[in-house]
Amino acid sequence: MNVYIPEELAGKVWWVRGQLRDGEGAAVGINYNNEGEALPNRGWHFMTADIPQGLPEPLTFDQPFRFLVLQTAERIDTSVVLDNFTAIYDLDTDLAGPSVIVTPAENETINSKNTTLRLQVFDPSGVDFDHIELSLNGEPISDAEIQNNGEDAFWVELNNLDDGWQRIDYRVFDKLGNASAGDTLFNVDTGDSRIFIGGEHDVIFAGGTFNLPVEVVKPETFRNFTLTLNYDTTKTALNVLAEDMEFDNVTEYPGFWQGTFSGFSENVHTLAQIELTVDGYVQNSAASLVVSGELDGKDFNYPVLKKDIGGKFVVMQDHVIANQQTRIFIADANGEAAPGVDVERVYYDVANDEVIGTEAIGTTDDYGLVRYLPRDEDDSSVELILRAYDHDGASLMSTVMSLTEQLSTAPRHVFFTPGVDSSEVQVTWFTDTAMDATYAYYGKNGNPNQHASMTESEILPFFYGPESGVVRVHHATFTGLEPNTEYSYYVANDFARSETFTFRTDRQDDEVRIHLFGDTQTTNDYNENHGSPLVSEIFDKMSAQLPNPDLIMHVGDLTEDMSDYQLVRQFLEALEGQGRFGSVMFVPTMGNHEVYNEGRYKYESIFKSPANGPFEAPNKQSVYSFDYGNARIAVVNTELFTDEEWQNMMNWLEDDMASSDQTWKVLMLHRPPYEGNKDSGNEWSKRYVPSAVDRAGIDLVVAGHDHMYSRSVTMAGDRPNPSGATYLIAGSASMKFYDADFGGIVPFADVLYDENVHTYTTLHIQGEQMEVQTRNMNGQLIDRVTLTTRESRGF
Ligand SMILES: [Fe+2]
């Protein structure tokens, strides 16, 4: 059907649905758009909904069209117009009317009283030039005045236009009878007489009152003006105050004001002030005022005045910790501290857009700060709605999460990552936020009596998921480590300590034992093939295949979403403890699932690396290199989206590899340079990585992301070449699998396995040889090959 979307609805996230009844009376929902989708721009739109097949007939309309507004606060007073209900049986039918471009354009101002109104039209079925409906300010324009070129345009000369807004309505048909309709306003401003609304406020704010003066140019030419105002009572109240003129014949009810001005004289400049008062309790929204009327017997047209509602103040905080005394910072609209401002908590029923109650928090001090102790509610994180206000304005109602502790004093999820060189490792663990003392002890001969030289910690807020809350992440660096030595360590605070773990430092010989996997993408659906248990099982299988690993290398997409604590916890728990993260060095990679929401910042805070890459936070920790055994291992971040960053990163990679005389040069990254399927989104990786790999003399490139296993023949210059590097995509360790198509790595694959079975890989470096062994979860051998370095092949 055709739906007319008015200005005040344009872009609103409203769900457009309908309901049928089938032959047995059952309700059948239909969707004209999808939940979460925005409505289109102002004007007519042909919206369609699919009717499911196989329903008992006859079908009848129960609710042909309905808006589903999931939050009442998003509702406004408005109306839509529906037209042209059409049953579509065949999608190949041309159902759309011609496309139309109108000149002068919408909102254009012209400085002449004469212009050519031109409508550019196109339709694959041909435009029906014999049936054009066109009007100017509600007056039909006769067919005789309309000229066309019989092909793609028609036009009419408009002469002696009044100054002010001109409304064009059109309806154009194609040769099959499909209509396009629309309306547009353009402005004529020659300095001649006109009435307009002044008072340009860029932002109007909650709780404020704003004057919109009704101004006139050359008032003596006018006799009679009826002003009609429609406003949205859910957000605004309206009052009209006489200024240079009186008005009468006032009709007024909520949402509507109309009054008549007569007796214009040359002394009139401002007819009246429209006083618009914005509700003091609003969330982020816009207010609109629809202006119309009649001026000396003609339609008075005006564009809808639509303003974003801002805050006079801003609550500069997105979270507090439940049961902890805190100070909340209130700023003015310029970001400066706002002293003497009252702050309250609002109990707000979103579903009914109703303020149920308020609770005073206090008044800000000279620094814009107010003390607050959020009470714990049901021991779970809750959304608080705070509002700051003074006598003539307010902040928006602002959501501040009150987050609960997700951990206790006991250190959890202890793991360690590479330090700046093999004499260092970095240990990471988590506690509740109160444990702000960070201790870690390590030592040889089973005697962890040495203080970690550097310690730090930081509170991490997690806003999403069933375990939204706060934790404290701790880091400590163990320095002065001797090679090939067993160290014991534990981490602690003033109240608790971890178990004692042991690990062996880099033997600095020519053997490296690596567990390689990725795309674990832990989720909270508890599917055994998709999360924590699977990660543990894969690790056990890798350990059976290659015991006593030195490194756990992960190609990225650790969890479904790094900003969801439950998923982070599940991943870390899967590998927690001695024999796993407690004693085997972890080598992580940033994947695309690490950058959802604030994931990039969480990754930066959690996974410490040598941080010797070219970037600052939040990409400082995710680009790095380190030496282990006889290998230089570099990790880069494929979640960068500018050429400049990629060029920087590849220059760094080349320099870094050039500075190494290690036997093996290995690169790990998330999105593969040669993709496993066409939806990989690996354009940057494809553009930059292979040439840098060739220049840097890298022997092996390991990637993930494409949820399949593949290993290329050696490649250089984008071609199979005995001098080149091996490109490996390290399978899938989650429920997702992709199939290969015909591009990317397929023509170059020595082994390609895209069955929907999980795989895992071990890499065993011994001198100039590396044994790659990949199995699926059933134990079936997928790949077993011995790779060699470029140099050992004589290149
Ligand atoms: Fe990915």
Residues whose N, C-alpha, C, O or C-beta is under 5 A from the ligand:
A	BS01	LIG	D557 G591 N592 H705
